[in-house]
Amino acid sequence: MNCPACGTDNRDSARFCRRCGAALAETLVSPANRGTTPPEPTLSETSTLPETPPEAEETIPAKMSPESEEPGPAATSLETLPIQETETAAAHALPVPAVEEGNMAEELPVLPEQTDAPGPPQTANAGAASEPTAPAAEPEAEAEIEAVPEPDAFWRDEAAPLQPAPAGTVIDGRYALGEVLDMEGDRILYQARDLQRCWQCGFDGNAPSEAFCVRCGAALERKPEVRILQVRDVEAEMASGERVVARLAHEGHAFLVLAEAQLPPQPAASSAGAVRLVVGQRSVPGQVRDLNEDSLLVLTLSPVSQSQTGPAVSLFAVADGMGGHEGGEIASKLALQVLAEGIVRDIALPSLAGEAIPDDGILSRLQRTVAAANDAVYLARQKRNSDMGTTLTALLIRDRQLFLAHVGDSRAFRWDANGLQQLTTDHSLVATMVARGQITADEIYTHPQRSVIYRSIGDRPTVEVDTGVWALAPGDRLIACSDGLWEMLRNEGIQDGMMAEADPQAACDLLVSRANAAGGDDNISVIVVEVSKT
């Protein structure tokens, strides 16, 4: 029998070509038809292949070549090949050693039927006799790769939370930390005090130990409050609406000094939002002088139109005249007269007409009115050819805002839950000496030149006026007084009087009585205004 693949002549009973191993016939040749030419195999006759003889296992390599791993025409079932393509399949078959004719039937077991799935040929003992081939190990390798978690390139240890600094810690030698206002994430907000900035003029070159401002002479007992934010990074970005004044580092921590929060705009004045003022006043000559050159002004205007109460305007002022008989008392009275006329004309009447005057407009009109009072006293001084003049401390209250104008050494205070706070600066020689460190703060009350002032109403054609604005709250008390009161009692005595008497008029009477008892060296005048709810 000739091999259809290579043409080699084989025995009639051979199933495989002795040269190339190609399949020759499906069934064995019986003795009856021995010597006859077997019929040409058809497609159905080649649908199954016998198993590889045991002897062929020794010639099969342990691992298949890369060509045998990929599916291709050689791995396709013979049922799908036309008859002429069996030559190509036979060419790729493994060689089969020649066997003896008599043992062919017993030594060639039939192979199981092939399937469409490609793969290497299997042997009966392949699992035990040979090591796993490369394709069999690939699924396990893939499983191992999938089982290993990918590392997180952004993983880090959680940072320890920020810890608040102890109260009283001084940052940059200037800001003393107080209570913690808020803690959120990597932010700690503190209430702090600025130890260098003047609360009145804003000068920030004062040393923390200074008792008076070097620039304006204001007593530095009161320290401006600021907000300080502790963060992790000194270059941290701020939320919308927050503005950083300074970025500071202290003991490895970052602190940001925030700009002062702006007060929200005050609602339009009405009976619901207005405040009620309770006023007390008292003025006496004292124990030494016969003439009282002081003058007081208490003026309240509350316009009502169509059953609606407009913005109430209240004016309180103390003027301490200088120049003796027909000098000091005339100057103080004239200054307050011009002041009252200007406030009514420029502030009260426009408010009654419905004009909405902003806070800066109120302050500028008050300052302009004080300048007019200075001009009036200066002209009167020239006409009389005298040295008369006066101090002037004016407090204007509209709703819950205090507007202050000040010239001379009379004083204004606010007394609240925080104690007594001086709102004005003395324009005197001794106050300047204290600011320069030439005398101590206590020497103001005993120094021989304590009555010498360098700024007053009527002394020059023009005058520089100190001004300020403060928000008021129910329970606040305002005190305006001449130097005849505060020199006798000092700030501590004024505070004691506020604590001793709840009624403003009773407080005035007590303060004047104590000042007289302490010596009464000068005229004594005082106004006490209590802010309460309507």
C-alpha positions, 0 to 999 in steps of 0.5 A: 500500500502506497502512502498517500502523503509521501508515496512510500510502499507499505504492507497491505495490513499497515495502518500507518506509513512506516516512513512518515506515520501518515494514516493509511486505512481505517480498518485492518485488511482481512486475509480475504482481501489480502493482496487486493488494493484497498479502496481510497479512504474517504472523508468519513473514513478519516474522521477518527485517528488511532492512538499514538503507539506506546513506542512513539512516546519516546520520540515526543519531546517533553515541551511542544515547540512554539508553533505547536502551541498556537492553533492553526490548520494542523490543529483543526479537526480532520472532519473540516479538511477536504481530502486533498488537505490531509496531506498537509495534516499528515506532514505535521504528524509525529513519526511512528516507528515501524511495527511488526505485521502480526502485532499491529492490531494489538499494539495500536489502540484507537485514539479518542475522537478529536474535538474542535479545540486546539491543543497538544496531543495527550498520552496515556501517562503524560500526567505522570511521566512528563512535566507540565508544558508551558501553556498549562502553567499560563493560567496559574501565572495569570491568577497569581498576577491578579491576586497581587494588589497594586501598591497605592502610590499616594499612601502616607501616614495620617498626620497628627492633629494640630494642638492648640498653643497655650493661652498667653503664648506671644507670637513674633513678640507682638501677638498674645494668644487668647482663647480658642474660637474654633477648631476644624481640621487643620485650622485653629482660630484664636482670639489674640491681642496686639501688644504693639498697635495703638487702639486709637491712632493705629500706630504699630511701633509701640513696644509691648511695655509702653504705657502710652502711644508714642505717636498720639499719647493714648494710654495703652492699657487697652490692647486691640484684638485680632484673630490669628489662625494656626495652620500646617503650612504658612503659605496656606490658601485662605477661604473666600472673604478672609485676608491675611495681614501677616504670615508668621512661624513660631516654634515650628508652627505656622500662624496667620494674622487675619484682617479685622472682620468688618462690622455688618451694616446696621439696619435702618433705625426703627423703634425695634432697633433703637436704644434707650439712653438714661442720662445723668449729669453734674457740674460744680466749682469744686473746693478751691475755685469760686467760678465754674468755667465748665459747661455741659451739653445734653441734647437728644433729638428723636424725630417722629413722622407718620407714626414712625420714629426716625434715627434718634440723634443724641449729643453729649459734651463737656467743655472745660474753659480756660482764661479766668473770669469773662474768659473760660466760661465764655469760651466753653459756653460758646463752643457748645452753642456752636456745636449744638447748632451745627449738629441740629443743622447738619445731622438732625434736620437732614435725618428728619427729612429722610436723608440717609447719612452714612457713618463716615458722613456723620463723623465728618460733619461732627468734625466740621462742627468742632472746627466751626466752634474753634473758629468762633472761639478764636474770633471771640478771643481776638475781639476781647484780646484775651487768652481764653480757650476751652477743651471739648469732648463730644459724644454723638450717639445714633442708634447703637453707634458712638461718634466721638470728637475730642480736643484737650485734656477732658476725657471720655470712657466706656464702662462695660463687662471688660471694665473701664476703657479710656477712649480719648488721649490727653493733649497735654504736656505730661501725657507727651512726657509719659509717652516719651518715657520721661515720667511715669504714668502715675506722675501725671496726677502730681507733676507741676505742669500737669495743667499745661495743654498744647491743643485746645479750642480757640488757641489757633485759627485751625485745630486738629480734632481726634475722632473715633467710632465705636459700636455700643451694646445694651449695658454699656455706660459712657462717661465724659468728664473734665480733668477736675474729676479724673485727676482727683479720682483717677481711672480706678476711682471712676470705675469704683463709682460705676460699680457702686451706683447703677443709676446714671444720675446717682453715679454722677452725684457719687463721683462729684462727691468723691472728687470734692472729698479728694480735694476738689482742686478744679471745677468738676463736671461729669456726664454718665450715659447708660445704653439700654434696650427700648 
